[in-house]
Amino acid sequence: MYIRMDDDEDEDQEKSRLPDMPLTAGPVQNALFKGRTVLVFGEIDMRLAERVSAQLLALASESEADIKVFVNSPGGHVESGDTIHDMIRFCGPKVKVVGTGWVASAGAHIFLGAHKENRFCLPNTRFLLHQPMGGVRGQASDIEIEAEEIVKMRERVNRMIARETGQPYEKVVKDTERNFWMNAEQAVEYGIVSKIINNASDV
């Protein structure tokens, strides 16, 4: 469950009570690094994009061995998703992506960064595709500019989905008009996932 506090002072106090748990140090993180494994969990934002990009580049500098990326995300910032999607292709080693929980919106965009044969999911994973959403306030001219950018972004994302799944672009446009949910089997049929896996040896 997500809770948003409207009072900035209360939010600052709450943050001060939360432990600072960076995902770049400690025994668990060291074990993940040795296992060449990256976690993309939670809302997609610039901080997450920076951390994941750093981990991918660091692992790529270590060796050309495969990298595993586990994704469980409700989505988030489109451009942050773009960064991770592109970095999966850019870093060099083969990246195998495993979906778990839910892989939604910008999370699905990240998932599709891996080549189709390297896209897996656990049995209970759900996938969500939909059009980018946004909001802006201000002058009418600014609203018009932002609306045009959202339309461009929507077309770009839909073309990427069509390319990576093999679905006709027109079908993707229709499917993403509203929230388009798929279970693991449906995601395989749609072309998002290559294989549903049950244990680590399947990757």
N, C-alpha and C positions, 0 to 999 in steps of 0.2 A: 504494500500500500504506500502511495506517495502522499506526503503531507507538505503543503506549502504554507509558510508563515508569512503573513503580510506585514508584520511589525519587524522592521530591520533590527531594532535593538534586541528583541527576543531571538531573532535568527542568529545574531552575532554571539549571544550568550550560549545558544544551543551549540554552535560550532566550536566554541571554546571548551565545551564539555566533551566533545567527541575526540577520541584518540586519533592522532595523526598516524595513519598506517600506509606509508608509501609502498607501492608495488614494485619497487626496484631494489629492495634489500631484505635480508632476513632468510631463515632456513627454507621456508616454503618457496620464496621467490628464487632463491639460489637453485633449488631442486628443479623448478620449472625451467630456469635458464639452461641447466645441464641437460634437461630433457628436451630442449629446443621447443618449448611450448609457450604460447602467448594466450592470455585470456582477454577477451573483449566482452565484458559483462557490464550491464547497466546502460544508462542513457549515453548516447553518443554526443560528445562535446569536444572542444579544442584540447582540453586537458587530457582526455582519453586518447585523442588522436596523436598528441605529442608522445605520450607514454608508449603506445603501441608502435608508432613509427620508430622510436628510439630502440625498442626491443628487437624489432625486425632487422634494423640496420646493424645492431650489435651482434645478433645471431649470424647474420650474413657475413660479417667480418671474421667470425670464428671459423666457419667452414661452409662448404656447399651442401652439407647434409640437409635433408628435408626439415621444414618447420611446420609445426602443428598449431593452428589457431582455433580456439574454441569460442563460439559466439552465442551469447544469450543476451538479447537487447530489445527494448521496446522501440528503439529508433532514437531520433534526435536531430541534431544539426546536420543538414544535408552536406555542406562543404567539409565538415569533419569526417563524415562518412566517405566523401570523395577521396580525402587524403589517405585513409586507411585502405580503401579499395585500390587506389593507384599504387600505394606502397607495397601491397601484396604482390603486384605484378612487377614492381620496380626492383625489389630488394635483391633478386638474383636466384637464391635457392628455390626449389619447388616448395610451394606453400599448400598444405592440406588443411581445409577448413572443415570443422565439425560443428553442426548446429545442435543446440540443446535448449530445452525450455521453450522460449519463443524467439524467433528471428524475424523482426518486424521493421518495416519502413527502411530507415537508413541502415539498420542492422542487416536487412536482406541485401541492400546495396553492397555492404562490406562482404557478405557471404559470397556474392557473385563475383568478387574480385579474383577468386581462385578459378582455375580452369575446370571445366565441367567434370572431368575424370577425378578431380581432387576435391570434390564437394560431397561431404557425408553428413548424416544427421543421426541422432539417437531416436529410438522408436516413438517417443512421445513429444517430439518437437513439432511446434506449429509455426507456420510462416504467414506473414502478412505483407501484401503489396498494396500500395495506394499512391495516389498522386501527392506531390509535395504540397504542404500547407504553409501558410504564412499570414502575417498580419502587419499592417503599418498604419500609423496615424500621421496626420499632417496635411499639407496642401494637396489639392486634387491632382496637381501635376506629379507630385512625389508618389502618390498612390497609384497613378497610372503607370509610372516607370516600374514600380515594384510588381505590379500585376503583370506587366510584359515580361519581367525577369522570371516570375513564377511559371508563366506559360513556356518560356524557353527551357527552364529547368525540367519541367514536366516532360517535354518532348525528349530531352537528352536522356533522362532516366528511363523513359519508356523504350527508347531505342536500344539502350544498354540491356534492359531486361529481355527484349526481343532477340538481340544478338546472342546473349549468353544462354538463353533457354531454347532457342530455335522456334519460338512461337511467332506467328505473324504479328507485325507491328500493330495492325488494326485490332487484333484480338487483345493485345496487351493494353492498348488505349481503352478499350471497352471494359476490360477486367479491372483496371485501376481507377475507373470513375468513382467507385465506392470501395470500402474496405474489402479486400479479396483474401479470405482466409483459406489455408490449406493445411491438412495434416501431413504427416511424413510421406505416406503413400501417394497422396495427391501431388506433393511437391516433386516426387520422382517422376510421376506421369507428366507434369508440367515442364520438366526439364531443369528445375532448380537444383535438385539433388541427384547425384549419380547412384548412391547406394545408402540404404539404411543399415546402420551397424549396431551390434550389440555388445561388443567388447573392444578393448584397445588394440588387440591383435588384428582387427579388421581394417585398421587405417594403414 
